[in-house]
Amino acid sequence: MARVEFPKGFHWGVATASYQIEGAWQEDGKGESIWDRFAHTPGKIQTGETGDVACDSYHRWRDDVAHLVDMNLTSYRFSVAWPRIQPDGRGPANAKGLDYYARLVDALLEAGIRPFPTLYHWDLPQALDEAGGWPERDTAERFADYASIVVRALGDRVSDWMLFNEPSVFTTLGYVLGVHAPGVQDLDAFLRATHTVNLAQGAGFRALRSIRPDLRIGSAFNMSACEPASDDPADAEAAERWHRLLNVWFVETALHGRYPDAFAAGNPYDRMGVRDGDMELVKAPLDFLGINLYNRTIVKALPDDPNGLGAFPSGATGGSEGPRTDFDWEVWPDALHDVLVRITRDYGRPVLEVTENGCSYADGPDAKGVVNDTRRIEFFRGYLAAVARAIEAGADVRGYHAWSLMDNFEWAEGFSQRFGFVHVDFGTGQRTLKESGRWYGRVAGENGFEG
Ligand code: IFM
């Protein structure tokens, strides 16, 4: 067994998101978000549940920090809920909302843990949705204002920020497939939303830089290794287009000020609402790229696909060779290696952080209260070894954040999918560190493991 080692100073972390863990959906002046509205709408969440209470981290954040300390972690990725800061998405800051994050940040710093916040992990203020939401161009400016408020309040203590979480997921699921908030099914709304988010990424970046030039600013992009279904060159071409839309539609814009050629018939700039001068505005020379990766995507060219994108918009399929998690996602560690290496190659060896990677398994406490989730340990062994191989191959990966610190509200699946190192009893809020959490804590403490 060879030892799997990581570079000195590598950040060991976990990730969470506001709506998925905080609860307190109406407390201390917080406004309604699109996820509050969506989850309260009958039929939208498969289990009928909501994030009204979730893990109750708004009140139990000290327990969360204690678990990070127990696991020897050095980085905590969490997100700021926009409607806690601006209840209607515009106007002055709600001091109580800012105080919550200030308390959390101070406790993390005290514990020697890097606070690593994301400014937007999907909980848009409902009032902004009613004003047009992400398909409406003005939302980019609203985002930059909100981001400025947060960074003015916390930028003296927080040095590393992410603007967005998974722009291609929330625009696709929210505006074409309609299975996430705000539940729209409209290709044009999706196209415009992607462009507004790119404008927001540029505007947010400039706003933060001008407030504090010393900050490190990135975004967390969902990526998947896009593989052709066969040797047919048409499948290879479709897989490449899929990579451009899924993986780098928000990266190529930020780093190079252009959209990648994703659509066979040409990118639909008019339908996206692109105006003269916009390609300057979408630029955001990010200091690091966050990569969230869960699986790979097998792409087959469809004969009459008007987009030339394989199976868009219903989604290409996942792989079917590896074992499957309880979410029915294939376990395929090479996907993470391949994406890290490809992004390293295509973008001139940028600084990378794995900002999410994880698996859902339903294991709960046994009679003695022990959660023996061995499949999760095997999952992380495989993916962490893949990260180490990517680093050996030249990728500049500075940190790894497992999704997630604890079981939480998995969006349209409610509480049915458990991704955490900490088991949460959603009736009582009780937290129990799983065996995988103990294992990950040892890996973090020793900066590696026996492979
Ligand atoms: O729970 C989500 C998270 O909010 C974004 N990335 C994927 C996770 C698992 O589905």
Boltz pocket constraint, residues with backbone or C-beta under 6 A from the ligand:
constraints:
  - pocket:
      binder: B
      contacts: [[A, 17], [A, 20], [A, 166], [A, 292], [A, 356], [A, 403], [A, 409], [A, 410], [A, 411], [A, 419]]
      max_distance: 6.0
